[in-house]
Structures are given as C-alpha cells and as structure tokens.
C-alpha cells in the first residue's frame, strides 16, 4: 500500500494555516512554529486530481478509485478519502508503489479553499515473480510465484503459485482475477488448484484437485463478502498401516461440490499485535450440489482487543461451528469434520487433541466451541521504545472449549447446551510472543492443561506455535 504524505511539509502547514485564517479559526499561538488546528474545521475541497505514471492502465478504472475525493468538504475528509483511494488503487493489483501529494489548487479554475491531489504510481512490469517464505498453521513453507498483472489495462491478472510446506504439504493454483468498477469494489477470481496435505494426528493424508470460482464485494466500507463455488475431487488415504479402522473405511475418492459464503470485518489496527479493534468472520458452506459429499456447515470467529494501559492489551476470542448432514445418500468424511486443540487453538493440547480418538487418531465432531482470554504486555527488560524489544510481548492466556456430536432433530435446545457444556476443556499458561514482521507471530508458551477428558491428547509444558490466526 502507498503512503499519504504532503508534497512539501512546510508549504502544506502554511496552507492549512491560511485555510484556518480564512475560516476564522483561532490558533493557540501566532508566534510559535507548531500550531494545533482542528482539521475538521478547515474548509477545503478538491478542485483537481492528477494521476502520474500511468502507461497500460486505463483511465476509467483509475477514475472510479479517486472520484470520491471531489465529495470532500473539509481538510480531514480530504486526507481520509485520499487514503481510501490509495487502498482502492492498491486492490487493483496494477501498481507496486503509490504516493499521494496534496497542494493548494492553482490555475484559472482554482478556488480559495481548493486543493490539488496528485497520485504518483509505478506500474508493475508485464511479468513478475519471485520466491518467498510463508508461515501459517504451525508450519513454514516456500512459495514460488509468477504473475502477469494488468493484462488488459483494468487490473486483470493471471498468476500461478506453488508452495511446499515443512510438514509435507504442497499447493498449486492457477488463477485469473478480474476487478470491476463500482462502489462495492466487486472482483471475480477463477482458479484451478491442487493441494496435498497430511494429518498425522488423524492418521490420513489427502490429495485435492478441482476448480474454484470466487466473487467478492463490499456491502459497506467494513463488511466484505465472498461467494464461492468449489468442485473438488478428493483422494483420502491412510498415513500408515497402524491407522484405525474408522480412518481406513473412509479411504478412497470423493467428489465435493459446494457453495460457500464468507462474511468478514476487520477493523484492528494491526494484524499481528493489535492494540484495539475487532475481527469477525462468519462462514457458511452447503455441500451436496452434485458429488457424494453433503452437509451444511456454519462457523463463527470473533476477536476483540482492548488497551488497558500503554502496550498492555487484553484480547478476547471466540469460535464455534456446527454441521449437519443434508442427504442420507451423501456422506461426511473425516476431512470435513470440526477439530480443536493445538498451539493455534486450545493451547495445552496436541493439534486436534480435543475430542474423540480411536487408536490415537482424532475423528472430529459435528459441533464445537472454543474461547480465549489473553493479556499481552511488554517485556519487563525491554531495551527502550523502537528497539528490538518491540518485537516481543509477554503472553498470559486462558483457553476453554468443547466438541460434540448431536442431531438438531433428535435433541432439544437444552440437550444441545448440556452436551456442549459437559466436560469442558480448560487450559492456562504464560509465555513469549514474537512478531515476524507483518507476516506472522511466534508463540512459545508453558501450558497447564487444567480440565480434559480421558480420550484427549494433552500437551503440558512448553508448546511452540507459529501462524497468523490464533484463538
């Protein structure tokens, strides 16, 4: 994303001062160099918008991103709308650098409180690529990517990516992405994909091949929607000869055709160590529109952050999910079910360690809930602000959750609540959290499983976790 800054700081400050005088505002001191001004009280309008650096990109798609600037009515509104314009330009995927310069309006059509906003952009080359590292789901991976951005001048791009993970996972996808004009910022993505994953805690591995269509749009400035259709051929097999019979009987090929809706809102100030703001994600999936897999699955994830004092943050999180079969002729496999437990979920348990196990293999469940209460504080020996110590946080946590199998048709509301409240798993602990740039965070915690079932797989003591999304 580009940055929003003034073309000449001293000149811009002078311009703001002129706006203030014209608006009749009082400043704290006329003699000091630093003056406090309420930017909402400074009347301003945008007379002209320039975009420098365009070569292949068409004018209409750029105009759609910056046109709201002409609706600004004060200086603060200009700054906010300029930032939103940068976000929209960045989402096009056409530019690697975006800069914004704000100056007083000049020329014959200039008004007394008019501004001229200039965007300086640098377009991507016709072919880009590279090798990067990624972190997620408690494993590291290497990414090989090649992209052809801005094919026809309106943000269309083709990209191919291949990732290889440290836990024998691999993913390949070939995608075409097309953004469209409009205030809802719609975009269409079509993908051909192949994914291989191994789940030793459940005793199986899986190879998926298929296609995916994704249509994304914003219903407001905060809420993003993704409507997806997937057609996936899945080949499930055991990892070893010691796999349980329950895993063996589910081996073989299946065809999954599903519709999915994802609603998300993220107003956190930071992805890794947020100090305030919330994240909400609601996912609904209907499988069974063809193929031999059929279910309805709904999942919720919520996170909220609150700063008690400077750099001392309380974080609460909650996730829940429920699935039910849609047709007796269609089935639900071990790969479709719900799992909790592990360093990114309920700490103090092994990955997929909460819930039913047979011969050491986690079989999953049709419902779950999990919650977390966290306290992040600076290191007590932090070597000053802005130094290496800023990358670390002391971490105290309390996790709880449960899983269950039940049918809405056969159980009353009271029975469902009793099932989810029975044998609640609880763990607590403390540790150190480390920021890996803006990519991920690492947690090293000492965990104390407090309440657990005899069939669970606990992990007391030191537990290591690395990823982006933690409970």
N, C-alpha and C positions, 0 to 999 in steps of 0.2 A: 504494500500500500504506500502511496506517496505521502508527503508531509505538507502541512499547511503552514506557510510562513510568509512574512511580509517581504516585499521586494527590497525595500530599504528601511530598516527599523526606525532610524531617526526621522525620516521623512513621514513614515506611517504614523508615528507618535504625534508628529506635528499636525498631520491631517486630522487625527482623532481629536486633538486639542481644538483645531479650527471648527470641527463639527460641534464640539461641546459649546464653544462660544456662540456659534450660530443658533444653537438650540437653547441658549440661555442657562446652561448648566453652571453650577458653582464648583470650582475645583478647590482642593484643600490649600494649595499654595501656588501663587503665580511665580514665585522666585525659585522654587526647587525644580530639579530636573525630573523627578519622579512624581507623577500626579495620579491619583486614584479617580477613575472615571467609570460610571455605570454605563456599559456599552449598550444596554437596552434603551437608555435614554438618548443615545446618539442617533439621530435620524440619518438614514443612509439608504440608498437604492443603487442597483446595478444598472448602469447605462449600456455597458458593452462587455461582452465575453469573448476572449480570444483563446484559441487552441493552437499552439505552435508545436510542430513536429509531426504532423500527420502526413503520411505518404500513401499507404494502401488502405487505411481506414476511411470508410465513407462518412460524409458529413452528417447524414440523418441519424445514425446510431449514436454519434457523439452529442448532437444537439439534444437528443432525448435524455441524456445523462445530466446536462447542465442547465436545462431550461428553467428549473425551479429557482435558480438564482435571481431571476427577474421578479420573483414574488417577494423577495426580502424587503422588510420595512425598517430595520434598524441594523446597526453595525454588528451586533451579536448574531442576529439572524443571518447576515451575510456569511459570517465565519462558519456557522453551523451548516448552512446549505452548501458552502464550498467543500466542507468535509464530506458531506453526503455525496456530493458529485464525484469526489475522488474515489469513494467506495464503489459507486456505480461504474466508473471508468475502469477500476481495477477488476471488477467482476467480469468485464468483457473478455479479459484474458488477452488483450491486444498489446498492452504496454508493460514494460519492465520497470520504468521509472515515471512517476507522476509528481510534478511540482505545481504549487499554486502561488501566484503573486497577486497582491491586492494593492492598487494605487488609486489616486484620485482620478476622476474622469477628465479627459482633455478633448479638445476639438470643438467644432461648431455646435454640436448637439449636447454638450456637457451641461449638467445641472449643478446647482450649488452644493447639493449633498450627494452627488453622483460618484460612483466608483467604477473602476475598470478592473475586471478579474481576468487574469491570464493563466491558462494551464499550459505547462510545458511538459510534453510527453515524449517518451522514447519507445518506439515500437520494437517488438520482438523481431528477430530475424525469421526468415521463412521456415527454417528448420532449426529446432533447438533440441537439446538433450543433455543427459548427464547421468552420473552415478551418485546416489545419495544413500544415507543411512536413515532408517526409521525405527521408532520404538513404540511398542504397544502390546497389550495383552501379555505382559510379562516376558516378552522376548524382543530381541533386536533382529533387524532384517536389513538387507541391502536392496536398493531399488535401482533398476536400470530403466530409463525413460527416454522416449523420443516423441517430440511434438511438432506438429505443423500448425502454428497459430495463425488466426486471422486469414483464413484461406480465401474468402471472397470479400473481405473488407468490412464485414459486420460481425466480427467476433467468432465466426465458425472455426472450429479446430478439430483436428484428428490427433489422437495421442495413443501411444501403446506403452504399457508398463509391465515390468516383470519384477517380482520381489521374491527373495529367498530368505527364509527365516532361520533363526538359530535352533528352532525346535522342529526342523524338517517340514516346515510349511512352505508352500510356494503358491504364487498367484500370478496369473497373466490376464490382461484385459486389453482389448482394442476398442476405443470409444470414439464417437463423433458427438460433439457438443455444439449446440446452436442456441445462442441467446436471442431473445426477441425484444422489440420495443414495447413500452407500456409502463405505467406507474407501478404495476405489480411485479416487474422485473422477471418475467417468465423465461424459462430456459428448458431445452429438451436435450436429453442425453440418451444415446443408444449404445449398448455395449455387448461385445462378445467376450465371454470370460471362461476361465478355467482356474479352479482352486483345489489345492491338495492340503489336507490338514490331518494331524494325528492327535488323538486324545487318549494318552496312556492312562489317565485316571478313570476312563470309561472303557478302556480295552478295545477301542476301534480306531480305524482311520477311514478317511472319506475323500473321494475324488468327485468334484462337481464340474460339469460342463453345461453351458447354456447361454441364454441371451437375457438382457435386461433393458427395459425402457423406463426412463425416469423423467417426469415432468415436474419442475419445481417453480414455485411462485411465492410471493409475499402477499398475504391478505392485509397486512399493515406493515409499518416500518419495523415492527418487532417480531411478528409471527411468520415463520417460514413453513411452507407445505411442500412435501414431496409425495407425488403419486407414482407408484412403481408397479410394473408387472414383470414377473420373472418366470421363465420357463427353464427348468434345471433338470438335467439327468444326473442322478447321484448314484455312485457305486460305493457301498459301505462294506468293509471287510474287517476281520479281526486283526489285532496287532501281534498276537502270539498264540501259541497252542493252549495256553492256560486261560484264555478268555472264557468267561462264564457262558453257560448255555443260553441265558437271556440275551446276550450280545450276539452269539452265533446265529440264533434263529432269526435275527433281523438283518443278517448279511444278505447282500445282493443289490440289484439295481432297482431304483425307483424313479418315477417321474413326478416332479413337483411343479405345479402351475399355480401361481399365487398373485393376489393383488395386495398391495401394502400402501398404507398412508402414514406418513411421519409428520407430526406437528412439533416444531421446536421453537424455543425462545431462549436467547442467551444474552443477558444484559450484565454479565460480570465484567469487571474492569480488567481482569487478567485470566488467561486460560489455565495457568499452572498454579499460581498462588493468588487467587482472588482475595481482595480485602472487603469487597461489598458486591452486591448484585445476586441475581438468581439465574438458574438454568432449569428449563422444563423441557422434557421430551416425552411425547406420547406416541406409541407405535401400535397400529392395528394391522393385522395380517389375516387375510382369508385365503386359505389354500384349498384346492379341490375343483377349480375350474378347468378340469382336464387332469390327466395323470391319475396315480393311485394313492396320493397323499391328500388328506383332507382334515382341516382343523380351522378354528378361529382362535387367534391369539392376540391378546391385548397386554401391553406393557407400559409402565409409567416410571420415569426417573425424574426426581426433583432434588435440587441443591440450592441452599441459601447461605449467604455469607454475611457476617456482621462484625464490624470492627469495634472491639471493646475500648482499646486504647491504641496508641500508635504502634503498628506492626503486631498487635495481638488480635487474632481473628478467631471467632467462633464459627464453625461450619456445621450445618445440619444437612443430612441427605436421606433420601428415602426412595426405594424402588419396589415395585410389585408387578406381578404378572399372573395371568390366568389363561388357560387354553382349554378348549373342549372339542371333541370330535364332531364333524359335520355330517358324516355319512357312514353307515355300517360297512359299506363296500370299500371304503377308503381307510387308510391306517395312519397312525402316528408312530414315527420311529424314534429311536434313542437320540438321533441327531436333532429332532425337533423340540424336545422337551426342555424344561426350565432347570437351571442349575444355579446354586450359590455356594460361596465358600472360596477362600483363597486370598492372596495378598491384595488383590484389587477389589475384593468383595468383603466378605466377613473374615477379617483377619484372625489369625489363631487357628484356622482350619486349612487343610490342604485344598488345592484347586478342585472344585466340585465335591468338596469333602462333606457338605451338609446334605443329609437325605439318605434315601435307601441305597444300600450297596449289596451286591451279591458277588462273593468270591473276590472282593476288593474292587469291583467295577461299579462306578456310580451310574445308576439307571435313570436319574432325573425324575421330575414330577410334573404335574399339570398346574400347579399354583405355587407361588412363593411370595414372601415379602422380606425386606431387609432394610435396616436403618443404621445410620451412623451419626455420632456426635463427636466433633473434633475440636481441638484447641491448638492453633499454630502460634508459636511465639518465636522471637529472635533467639539466636544462641546467646547464652549468658556471657560468653567471651568474644562476642562479635567485634572484629577489629575496625570499628568505625563504619559510618554510612558510606555506601557506594563501593565498598571493598569486596573482597572475596566472601566475607561472611554474609553478604546479602543473598547469596545463592542458597543458604541453608535456613531451615526452620526446625525448631523443636516441635515434636508432634505427640500429642496425647489423644487417645481415641477410646470410644466405647461403641461396640457393634452388637447388633441383635438381629435375629431373623428366624424364619421357619419355612418349611416346604410342606406340601401336602398333595394328596390325590383324592379328588372327590368329584361328584357329579351334581350340577345345579338342579337337575330334575329329581334326584333321589334324596337331596338333603335340603333342610330348611336353612334360613339365614342364620339362625342360632347355631346349627350344627357346623356350618362353614366357619363361623367365627371361632367356635370351640376347637375345630381342627387346626386352624392357623395359630391359635394361642397356646395349644398344647405342646409341651416340650420345646419351648423357645430356646434357641441357642444364644448365648451371650459370651462375649469376649472383650477384653480391655488390654491396654498396654501403652507403651511410650516408645519413642524413637526419634530418628532424624530424617527429615525430608530434604532432598536436594533438587534444585532446578537444573534441568539440562536445556539451557537456552529457552526458546519458546516451543520446544519440541515435545518435552515430556518431563515427568518428575520421577525421582527415585526415592523409595522409602525403605529404610532399614529399621524395623520395629522389633521390640521384645514383647511377645504376645503371651497373654494368660487366658486360655480358654476357661470360662467360668461355669457355663452350663452347656451340656452337649448330650446327645443320645448315644447309646452304646454302639449303634451302627455307623456313627460318624467317624471321619478320619481327621483328627486334630493335628495341629502343628504348634505345640508350645515352644517357647523360646524365640530365638532370632528368626525372623522371616523377611525375605527380600522381595520387593515388588517394584516394577518399572512399567510405566504406561502413562496415558493421558486421562482416562476416565476411571476415577476411583469412587467407591461408595463412601 
